[in-house]
């Protein structure tokens, strides 16, 4: 039970006044120490504040680090990125004219094939490109078209240089990094002025089993170009996998003047990777790449492609504690491309009306031509390295590259008047190249080697 004491208003006022008076009387007799007395403060001009680092800080919890924000340099790159390469890749870029481009930039740059990524990246110096179609880019290193293109060690070469380029078979979203080596000479790659070495994305490792997925979609209203990609990856502490599928479609491009450019396409690619750690210092990686393209229109060229198929296989082995040396790297690859094309699409007649008259026919108005080609590349590379990172390193290696090629360029109606003389081919041919090399890498300073 609660009891309340009720006082008249006059009593309350008297009580409060008595308390205030008692307090005031007591305060007259209080003496404060000198250090507690109020001192006069003189204010001066405030100093400027130190800049605040507003970039997201990496959390200490390992579980939170997986979800950190993407830095701008990861999406768009920087002018010089060689120092951001991994130790194993950085030793390949010791040439003074070497540049590095990372595949993560393909999302921010919205690039299609590897050549398009090199065109848009700000760290690829001395590179120029020619866009054959919206998804086919011809890359020129130091103004020259031909050169070596190595995808994780695999050697890629165009089957027909006007319809097939060095790097249009590789989607830029499948790239980990690209090293541009502009010569004038590289022991590892041989004499020359232009080498492009890019590494495909690797399989991940986790402390415990994990699986992840991602989906993306890009759309360009000019030409109704759509691009979708679905990726899955996962693994455990000693194995990992990655599967990625991409689909691109597009119709005719329209110029600023309203002119339609025949450049439609349909493209599908599949990438499968599986890796396993045989022991703490041995690992094995397998990659499979397939590209399937149909109805590719090449504006300004004689031929369009009806279909193109590429299959690429690669196996990589690494041992960081071998019986001889400090590291052993081995790679075996095989890739093959075949396609067929003709001059019969309506877009070709619209853009080059005189083509049917230029090509042979009995009437002189309905000539046409067809083409088909196939090529393959296979080989291996074995390298043993003596010396650790940061020390003098000597690498001894052997490699073999075997390339085959065949092309037919046919005007069928010529066979009527000139039997057997209607094909202008590149006959079946091959090239085999065996190489031995010794390379020494000695650090002079933290940023200079010889």
Secondary structure, 3 states (H helix, E strand, C coil): CCCCCCCCHHHHHHHHHHHHHHHHHHHCCCCCCHHHCCCCCCCCCCCCCCCCCCCCCCCCCHHHHCCCCCCHHHHHCCCCCHHHCCHHHHCCCCCCCEEEEECCHHHHHCCCEHHHHHHHCCCCCCEEEEEEECCEEEEEECCECCCEEEECCEEECCCCCCCCCCCCCCEHHHEEEEEEECCCEECCCEECCCEEEEEECCCCCCCCCEEEEEEEEEEECCCCEEEEEEEEEEECCCEEEEEEEEEEEECCEECCCCCEECCCEEEEEEEEEEEEEEECCEEEEEEEEEEEEEEECCCCCCCEEEEEEEEEEEEEEEECCCCCCCEEEEEEEEEEEEEEEECCCHHHHHHCCCHHHHCCCCCCCCCCCEEEEEEEEEEEEEEEEECCCCCCEEEEEEEEEEEEEEEEEECCCHHHHCCCCCECCEEEEEEEEEEEEEEEECECCCCCEC
